[in-house]
Amino acid sequence: QVQLRESGGGLVQAGGSLTLSCEASRSIRTIVNMGWYRQAAGKQRELVAHISYGGSTFYADSVKGRFTISRDNAKNTIYLQMNSLKAEDKAVYYCWAPWGGDNFWGQGTQVTVSS
C-alpha cells in the first residue's frame, strides 16, 4: 500500500506560479515511476508529467516548457513546479504511484487560475 498526500494547490492569477508537493507513506526508492495527472471539470483525467527513479521525465505537450517535475527520494516526495499558468490549467491535480501491481492515487489538490 502507498498513501499519497498532495499539497500546494490554490488560486493564482494567469501567468503566476504554484508548486505542488506529493508525500508518499513509504520510501519512494522502491517506486520506479511517479507522476502527476489532472482532471478538469467535465473532462477525463489526463497525464501531466512522469518522473522515473533515475530522474528521467516526460511531459504532456500542453505543459512542456512551463511545468517541471522533480523528486526528492530522501523526503519521499515529488514536486510539480508550475509556471506561466493559464486558465486551461485549472483542474484537480492528482499524484500517482504504481507499486506492487496496483495504481495508487492521492486525494487531489485543486488548482484554480484566474484570468
N, C-alpha and C positions, 0 to 999 in steps of 0.2 A: 504494500500500500504506500502511496505517496500523497500527502496532503500538500496543496499549493495555496499560498496566500498572497494575493496581489494587493498592491497599494500604489498610490500616486496619481490616481485619476482625479479629474476635476474639470472646472470650467476655465477655458483660456480663450483669448482673442485670436482671430485668424492671424497667422504669422508668428504666433508665440510658440513656446516650448513647454513640454512636460516630460518627466521621466517616470516610467512605471517600474515597479520592482515586483519580483515574484520570489518568495522564500519557500523552499521545499522543506518537508518534515524529515527528510533523510539526506544523507550525503549525495550530492549530485555527481560525485565522481563515478557513481555506478549508473548514471543516466547518460547515455551516449548523446542523445539529441534532446533538445528542449526548444520551446518556441512560444510565439505569441500569435493568437488569432483574434479576429474581431467580428462582431455581428452588429450591423446597423439595423434599425427598426424596419421590419418587413423584408429583410434580406437574409440570405444564408450566411452562416459563419464562413469566414474566409481566412486564408493564411496571410499573416503579415510578415513574419520572419522566423527563421530557424537558426540555431547555432549548435554545432557539434561540440563534443568534449574537447577536441583539439582546437576549437575556435573558428572552424570554417563556418561561413554564414551564407544564408540565402534570403533574398528579399523579394516580396511581391513588387512588380513593376510600379505599382501605384505609390509605393513609399521609398523606392530606391533613391538614394541621394539625400533623403530627408530624415530617415529613421536609422538608428544604429542599435543593434542587439549586442549584448555582451553578457559574460557570465563570470562570477567570482566563485570558484569551487570551494574556497575556504569558508565562504559565508553561505554556501548552499543557496545562492541567489542568482537569478538572471535579471537583466535590466532591458528596458527599451527606451532609449533616448529619442524623443520625437521633436523635431524642429520644423519650422515653417509649416505649422499645422494649417490645414484647410478645413472648410466646412464639411467636406465629404469624409474627413477622418473621424467625424462624430460616430461613436459606436461604444458598445461594451467590449472591452478588451479582456481576453482570457489567456491565462498561462496554460501551457500544455507540456506534459511529460509522459512519454511512453516508458513503461517499466514492467518487467515480468509478464509480458504478453498483453498487458492492458494499457489503455489510454487514461490518463488522469488529467483532470481539469480543475482550475481554480474557480472561485465563485464569480469572478469577473469584476472589473472596475470600469466605471463609466467615464468616458472622455467626451466632453462637450466643447465644441468650437463655435464661438460666436463671430458673426461677420460684421 
